[in-house]
Amino acid sequence: MDYVIEKYGSNQVAQIITYGTMAAKSSIRDTARVLDLPLFDADRIAKLIPTMSKLGKIFGLSEKELASKFRAEDLEKVNELLNISEGDDLQAETVNLAVNPGRIG
């Protein structure tokens, strides 16, 4: 950055930063990898997430809101994902940490 400012002048240089969120399926797979959940289970859970959905949106909605937001086949998968999250096994821990990474610790 300093080189570019020195070469072109500070009035000709801008610094741009972007913020993003981790994709839902990637966050499940990455959390599963850290928790040593088998790859087969991680992929099965990740495939339950509808395309272009965010985990926070799925877990933050009532049953009625879920029903209005998702098609029937996606709603079945979402309900299975919600059921997994209510368990007390490694799969549930993976889903819950992917949804709320601030819980680590």
N, CA and C atoms as a LAMMPS dump frame, in Angstrom:
ITEM: TIMESTEP
0
ITEM: NUMBER OF ATOMS
315
ITEM: BOX BOUNDS ff ff ff
-5.0000000000000000e+02 5.0000000000000000e+02
-5.0000000000000000e+02 5.0000000000000000e+02
-5.0000000000000000e+02 5.0000000000000000e+02
ITEM: ATOMS id mol type element x y z
1 1 1 N 0.829 -1.182 0
2 1 2 C 0 0 0
3 1 3 C 0.884 1.26 0
4 2 1 N 1.902 1.229 0.851
5 2 2 C 2.801 2.387 0.921
6 2 3 C 3.476 2.658 -0.423
7 3 1 N 3.869 1.589 -1.113
8 3 2 C 4.521 1.739 -2.41
9 3 3 C 3.596 2.455 -3.398
10 4 1 N 2.342 2.036 -3.444
11 4 2 C 1.392 2.625 -4.387
12 4 3 C 1.14 4.09 -4.047
13 5 1 N 1.007 4.395 -2.759
14 5 2 C 0.804 5.795 -2.343
15 5 3 C 2.007 6.638 -2.724
16 6 1 N 3.195 6.088 -2.501
17 6 2 C 4.418 6.828 -2.825
18 6 3 C 4.543 7.035 -4.332
19 7 1 N 4.209 6.046 -5.098
20 7 2 C 4.353 6.113 -6.547
21 7 3 C 3.307 7.039 -7.189
22 8 1 N 2.033 6.935 -6.763
23 8 2 C 0.964 7.667 -7.434
24 8 3 C 0.415 8.854 -6.639
25 9 1 N 0.749 8.95 -5.364
26 9 2 C 0.239 10.036 -4.534
27 9 3 C -1.017 9.612 -3.777
28 10 1 N -1.13 10.1 -2.553
29 10 2 C -2.229 9.668 -1.685
30 10 3 C -3.606 10.088 -2.216
31 11 1 N -3.665 11.162 -2.996
32 11 2 C -4.962 11.59 -3.539
33 11 3 C -5.403 10.739 -4.726
34 12 1 N -4.56 9.827 -5.169
35 12 2 C -4.881 8.949 -6.293
36 12 3 C -5.11 7.494 -5.855
37 13 1 N -5.027 7.234 -4.552
38 13 2 C -5.103 5.859 -4.05
39 13 3 C -6.242 5.747 -3.041
40 14 1 N -6.988 4.667 -3.149
41 14 2 C -8.067 4.402 -2.188
42 14 3 C -7.929 2.969 -1.694
43 15 1 N -8.297 2.766 -0.48
44 15 2 C -8.274 1.425 0.082
45 15 3 C -9.714 0.948 0.201
46 16 1 N -9.972 -0.219 -0.314
47 16 2 C -11.322 -0.766 -0.318
48 16 3 C -11.33 -2.048 0.506
49 17 1 N -12.364 -2.201 1.309
50 17 2 C -12.498 -3.412 2.114
51 17 3 C -13.891 -3.967 1.884
52 18 1 N -14.002 -5.273 1.894
53 18 2 C -15.312 -5.899 1.735
54 18 3 C -15.581 -6.795 2.93
55 19 1 N -16.843 -6.913 3.26
56 19 2 C -17.267 -7.796 4.326
57 19 3 C -18.18 -8.841 3.716
58 20 1 N -18.096 -10.027 4.219
59 20 2 C -18.957 -11.081 3.708
60 20 3 C -19.308 -12.054 4.806
61 21 1 N -20.25 -12.902 4.511
62 21 2 C -20.61 -13.944 5.454
63 21 3 C -20.279 -15.28 4.825
64 22 1 N -19.975 -16.226 5.654
65 22 2 C -19.636 -17.539 5.17
66 22 3 C -20.911 -18.234 4.697
67 23 1 N -20.84 -18.854 3.561
68 23 2 C -21.991 -19.567 3.037
69 23 3 C -22.416 -20.659 4.015
70 24 1 N -23.7 -20.898 4.082
71 24 2 C -24.261 -21.83 5.058
72 24 3 C -23.672 -23.232 4.922
73 25 1 N -23.627 -23.749 3.715
74 25 2 C -23.116 -25.107 3.52
75 25 3 C -21.633 -25.189 3.87
76 26 1 N -20.886 -24.163 3.53
77 26 2 C -19.454 -24.138 3.861
78 26 3 C -19.242 -24.071 5.364
79 27 1 N -20.078 -23.314 6.05
80 27 2 C -19.902 -23.201 7.5
81 27 3 C -20.179 -24.531 8.185
82 28 1 N -21.144 -25.293 7.685
83 28 2 C -21.404 -26.631 8.23
84 28 3 C -20.199 -27.528 7.998
85 29 1 N -19.7 -27.541 6.772
86 29 2 C -18.563 -28.422 6.455
87 29 3 C -17.304 -28.028 7.231
88 30 1 N -17.037 -26.73 7.345
89 30 2 C -15.849 -26.28 8.074
90 30 3 C -15.962 -26.581 9.564
91 31 1 N -17.131 -26.372 10.13
92 31 2 C -17.337 -26.675 11.548
93 31 3 C -17.204 -28.17 11.777
94 32 1 N -17.763 -28.963 10.881
95 32 2 C -17.663 -30.423 10.993
96 32 3 C -16.211 -30.881 10.943
97 33 1 N -15.427 -30.261 10.087
98 33 2 C -14.005 -30.629 9.971
99 33 3 C -13.281 -30.359 11.289
100 34 1 N -13.563 -29.224 11.905
101 34 2 C -12.914 -28.864 13.167
102 34 3 C -13.332 -29.815 14.285
103 35 1 N -14.598 -30.221 14.275
104 35 2 C -15.113 -31.096 15.332
105 35 3 C -14.9 -32.584 15.034
106 36 1 N -14.246 -32.888 13.927
107 36 2 C -13.976 -34.272 13.511
108 36 3 C -15.236 -35.084 13.241
109 37 1 N -16.286 -34.416 12.755
110 37 2 C -17.476 -35.128 12.308
111 37 3 C -17.126 -35.763 10.966
112 38 1 N -17.475 -37.035 10.761
113 38 2 C -17.138 -37.688 9.485
114 38 3 C -17.677 -36.909 8.285
115 39 1 N -16.912 -36.929 7.215
116 39 2 C -17.248 -36.187 6.001
117 39 3 C -18.625 -36.568 5.463
118 40 1 N -18.965 -37.845 5.531
119 40 2 C -20.27 -38.31 5.061
120 40 3 C -21.397 -37.59 5.798
121 41 1 N -21.282 -37.502 7.123
122 41 2 C -22.305 -36.834 7.925
123 41 3 C -22.344 -35.334 7.632
124 42 1 N -21.182 -34.73 7.476
125 42 2 C -21.121 -33.292 7.18
126 42 3 C -21.797 -32.985 5.849
127 43 1 N -21.533 -33.797 4.844
128 43 2 C -22.156 -33.581 3.536
129 43 3 C -23.663 -33.789 3.599
130 44 1 N -24.092 -34.796 4.348
131 44 2 C -25.53 -35.057 4.479
132 44 3 C -26.234 -33.873 5.129
133 45 1 N -25.633 -33.312 6.17
134 45 2 C -26.221 -32.15 6.84
135 45 3 C -26.207 -30.938 5.921
136 46 1 N -25.092 -30.702 5.231
137 46 2 C -24.983 -29.541 4.337
138 46 3 C -26.021 -29.599 3.221
139 47 1 N -26.329 -30.804 2.748
140 47 2 C -27.314 -30.946 1.674
141 47 3 C -28.742 -30.666 2.144
142 48 1 N -28.948 -30.58 3.452
143 48 2 C -30.275 -30.249 3.976
144 48 3 C -30.577 -28.756 3.891
145 49 1 N -29.549 -27.96 3.652
146 49 2 C -29.732 -26.502 3.589
147 49 3 C -30.168 -26.115 2.183
148 50 1 N -31.326 -25.471 2.071
149 50 2 C -31.786 -25.039 0.743
150 50 3 C -30.792 -24.069 0.106
151 51 1 N -30.727 -24.083 -1.204
152 51 2 C -29.825 -23.208 -1.942
153 51 3 C -30.127 -21.749 -1.612
154 52 1 N -29.081 -20.97 -1.455
155 52 2 C -29.158 -19.534 -1.195
156 52 3 C -29.814 -19.186 0.146
157 53 1 N -29.758 -20.107 1.09
158 53 2 C -30.322 -19.834 2.415
159 53 3 C -29.2 -19.565 3.4
160 54 1 N -29.491 -18.721 4.366
161 54 2 C -28.556 -18.444 5.444
162 54 3 C -29.038 -19.172 6.679
163 55 1 N -28.101 -19.733 7.423
164 55 2 C -28.473 -20.503 8.604
165 55 3 C -29.25 -19.672 9.609
166 56 1 N -28.831 -18.436 9.818
167 56 2 C -29.512 -17.578 10.778
168 56 3 C -30.963 -17.333 10.406
169 57 1 N -31.25 -17.277 9.116
170 57 2 C -32.621 -17.067 8.662
171 57 3 C -33.474 -18.304 8.895
172 58 1 N -32.896 -19.473 8.719
173 58 2 C -33.632 -20.717 8.93
174 58 3 C -33.968 -20.879 10.408
175 59 1 N -32.99 -20.645 11.252
176 59 2 C -33.166 -20.892 12.678
177 59 3 C -33.887 -19.752 13.388
178 60 1 N -34.055 -18.643 12.721
179 60 2 C -34.705 -17.512 13.35
180 60 3 C -36.185 -17.378 13.005
181 61 1 N -36.74 -18.346 12.274
182 61 2 C -38.123 -18.238 11.822
183 61 3 C -39.048 -19.209 12.548
184 62 1 N -40.313 -18.83 12.643
185 62 2 C -41.326 -19.722 13.22
186 62 3 C -41.703 -20.77 12.178
187 63 1 N -42.453 -21.788 12.595
188 63 2 C -42.893 -22.829 11.658
189 63 3 C -43.74 -22.233 10.531
190 64 1 N -44.588 -21.285 10.878
191 64 2 C -45.452 -20.653 9.876
192 64 3 C -44.62 -19.873 8.859
193 65 1 N -43.619 -19.142 9.349
194 65 2 C -42.749 -18.375 8.446
195 65 3 C -41.928 -19.308 7.558
196 66 1 N -41.458 -20.423 8.134
197 66 2 C -40.71 -21.401 7.344
198 66 3 C -41.586 -21.967 6.233
199 67 1 N -42.825 -22.289 6.572
200 67 2 C -43.752 -22.866 5.594
201 67 3 C -44.03 -21.9 4.442
202 68 1 N -44.078 -20.612 4.747
203 68 2 C -44.339 -19.638 3.688
204 68 3 C -43.099 -19.323 2.853
205 69 1 N -41.925 -19.568 3.414
206 69 2 C -40.682 -19.219 2.737
207 69 3 C -40.146 -20.336 1.834
208 70 1 N -40.379 -21.588 2.233
209 70 2 C -39.775 -22.717 1.512
210 70 3 C -40.821 -23.585 0.829
211 71 1 N -40.417 -24.178 -0.29
212 71 2 C -41.259 -25.153 -0.975
213 71 3 C -41.341 -26.408 -0.115
214 72 1 N -42.284 -27.274 -0.41
215 72 2 C -42.537 -28.465 0.411
216 72 3 C -41.295 -29.341 0.559
217 73 1 N -40.588 -29.598 -0.542
218 73 2 C -39.413 -30.484 -0.456
219 73 3 C -38.278 -29.829 0.34
220 74 1 N -38.129 -28.516 0.201
221 74 2 C -37.115 -27.815 0.994
222 74 3 C -37.527 -27.736 2.459
223 75 1 N -38.805 -27.602 2.709
224 75 2 C -39.297 -27.518 4.079
225 75 3 C -39.022 -28.811 4.839
226 76 1 N -39.142 -29.945 4.159
227 76 2 C -38.821 -31.236 4.789
228 76 3 C -37.353 -31.264 5.219
229 77 1 N -36.478 -30.791 4.344
230 77 2 C -35.047 -30.765 4.657
231 77 3 C -34.76 -29.809 5.809
232 78 1 N -35.396 -28.641 5.793
233 78 2 C -35.206 -27.655 6.862
234 78 3 C -35.66 -28.231 8.196
235 79 1 N -36.797 -28.913 8.19
236 79 2 C -37.286 -29.524 9.433
237 79 3 C -36.336 -30.605 9.94
238 80 1 N -35.754 -31.376 9.021
239 80 2 C -34.763 -32.383 9.429
240 80 3 C -33.528 -31.703 10.032
241 81 1 N -33.104 -30.601 9.437
242 81 2 C -31.97 -29.838 9.957
243 81 3 C -32.276 -29.309 11.36
244 82 1 N -33.481 -28.793 11.545
245 82 2 C -33.884 -28.295 12.863
246 82 3 C -33.93 -29.428 13.885
247 83 1 N -34.395 -30.6 13.47
248 83 2 C -34.418 -31.758 14.377
249 83 3 C -33.011 -32.186 14.777
250 84 1 N -32.087 -32.159 13.823
251 84 2 C -30.692 -32.502 14.129
252 84 3 C -30.141 -31.533 15.167
253 85 1 N -30.45 -30.259 15.012
254 85 2 C -29.903 -29.242 15.917
255 85 3 C -30.415 -29.388 17.351
256 86 1 N -31.544 -30.049 17.521
257 86 2 C -32.119 -30.222 18.856
258 86 3 C -31.529 -31.41 19.613
259 87 1 N -30.692 -32.191 18.952
260 87 2 C -30.083 -33.347 19.595
261 87 3 C -28.955 -32.95 20.531
262 88 1 N -28.263 -33.971 21.042
263 88 2 C -27.133 -33.697 21.938
264 88 3 C -25.881 -34.454 21.49
265 89 1 N -25.817 -34.751 20.199
266 89 2 C -24.667 -35.466 19.66
267 89 3 C -23.749 -34.52 18.886
268 90 1 N -22.75 -35.086 18.237
269 90 2 C -21.772 -34.291 17.493
270 90 3 C -22.406 -33.587 16.296
271 91 1 N -23.393 -34.206 15.676
272 91 2 C -24.083 -33.558 14.56
273 91 3 C -24.809 -32.3 15.03
274 92 1 N -25.486 -32.391 16.156
275 92 2 C -26.193 -31.231 16.713
276 92 3 C -25.21 -30.131 17.083
277 93 1 N -24.093 -30.506 17.688
278 93 2 C -23.082 -29.517 18.056
279 93 3 C -22.536 -28.826 16.812
280 94 1 N -22.328 -29.586 15.753
281 94 2 C -21.834 -29.016 14.5
282 94 3 C -22.807 -27.986 13.947
283 95 1 N -24.072 -28.337 13.877
284 95 2 C -25.08 -27.415 13.344
285 95 3 C -25.178 -26.176 14.224
286 96 1 N -25.243 -26.368 15.532
287 96 2 C -25.425 -25.243 16.436
288 96 3 C -24.225 -24.298 16.447
289 97 1 N -23.019 -24.837 16.335
290 97 2 C -21.849 -23.967 16.267
291 97 3 C -21.749 -23.24 14.925
292 98 1 N -22.203 -23.905 13.856
293 98 2 C -22.204 -23.252 12.537
294 98 3 C -23.216 -22.108 12.519
295 99 1 N -24.33 -22.286 13.203
296 99 2 C -25.361 -21.251 13.265
297 99 3 C -24.911 -20.099 14.14
298 100 1 N -24.293 -20.42 15.269
299 100 2 C -23.905 -19.41 16.249
300 100 3 C -22.466 -19.634 16.694
301 101 1 N -21.486 -19.205 15.878
302 101 2 C -20.089 -19.464 16.203
303 101 3 C -19.62 -18.742 17.486
304 102 1 N -20.353 -17.766 17.958
305 102 2 C -19.983 -17.061 19.172
306 102 3 C -20.128 -17.919 20.415
307 103 1 N -20.745 -19.085 20.286
308 103 2 C -20.943 -19.994 21.407
309 103 3 C -19.688 -20.786 21.754
310 104 1 N -18.68 -20.729 20.934
311 104 2 C -17.46 -21.514 21.156
312 104 3 C -16.797 -21.065 22.444
313 105 1 N -16.389 -22.048 23.221
314 105 2 C -15.67 -21.689 24.427
315 105 3 C -16.165 -22.33 25.6
